[in-house]
Amino acid sequence: MRQLIPLFSLVVACAEARTDRTIELHKVSEIEDIEVLDQEVEQLVAKVRQCAAAGLAPASDCYCQYPGKLAATKHAYDRVANKYPNWTDGSVRWWGEGRAFSSNLYLRGIRQQLEQPCI
């Protein structure tokens, strides 16, 4: 059974869930690339939460209700994975401009969720 909301919540919100393969980003171009993926993931998570709250589908299947947003997220992930293949088995952490706290994405978790088929 797919667990989208808990998984993506972990991916987006939980810096403590870093693996021992956390890559710290400092280059502006790398941060810009990962922030595109981060924004796509956040937008998809928002849609999934709306779907689940409205009872449109089980939470684990809600991401399939938004094929356009899912495709955009997959495209952003693929772009990052192709450009930075060494990032895909762990997490990345970065500090956005003007932010007091770091951001973190667990790319293996995103990949695993995006590989789940929509039925």
N, C-alpha and C positions, 0 to 999 in steps of 0.2 A: 504494500500500500504506500502510495506517495504521500509525503508529509511536507507540502510546499510551504505553508506558513511558518511552521517551526524552523524548517531548514533555511528559508530565505531570511527569516528574522535573525537567525544565528549569523548568517552571512553578512547581513547589513549592519546589525546593531551590536554585535558582541565582540569587542576587541580582545576580550580575555580568551576567546576560543581559538586563538592563534595556535598553529602547530609549531613544531621546532623548525619548520621551513618558512618562517616569515621573512619576507624580503622587504627591506626598508627602501622606499622610493624617495629620491631627492631631486632628480632631474625634472625640470619643468615639463618637458615633452612626455615623460613617462607618467607624471601626475595627470596631465591633461588626458592622456589615453585611458588611464584607469578611471578617471572621473566620468568619462562618457559611459563606460560600463556600469559604474556605480549608479548613475542617474537612471539608466535603463532598468536596472534591477529594482531600484526604489519605485519607479513608476509601475512596474509589473506587480510588485508587492502591494502597492496601493490598490490596484485593480483587483487582485486576489482577495484582499481584505474586504473590499466592497461586495464582491461576489459572495463571499462566505457569509457576511453580515446580512445580506439580502436573501440568503438561502437559495441562490440560483443553482448551486451545485455543491457537492461535498467539498470542503476546503482543499482536500488533496487533489481535486480535479479542476479547481477554479481557473488555474492558469491556462487551461485549454480553451476557456471561454473567450479568450482575447488573442486570437491567432496573429493579428498584426503586431501587438505589443510583444508577444512571445517571439515572433520572427525578428523584431528589432533588437531584443535582448540577445538572442542567439547570434545575430550579426555582430553586435558589439563584443560579445564574448569571443567569437571566432577571430575578430580583428586583433584583439589583445593576445589571444593564444597564438596566432600566427606570427605576430610581431615579437612576442616575448614568451617563447615556449617554455623557458625555465621557470615561469611563474605558475604554471597550471597545476602543479602538484602540492601547492601550499597556499599560503596567504600572502597578501601584500598589505603594507601599511604605509600611510602617507599623511602629511599635514597639508591641508588646503590653505590657501591664502587667507590670512586673518582668522584662522580657527585656533582655538585654545587646545582642542583635543584632536588626536589623530583619528583617521578613518581606517577601516580594515575590511578587506574582502577575502573570503576563503574561496579561492577559485576552483578547487577540486569539488567543493560542494555545489557551486553554481553549475559546473560542467555536469555533474551527476544528475542534478535536477533537470537541466535542459535536455539531457539524453532520454528522459522518460517519455515514452510515447503517449500521444493523446489518443484516447479511444473514442 
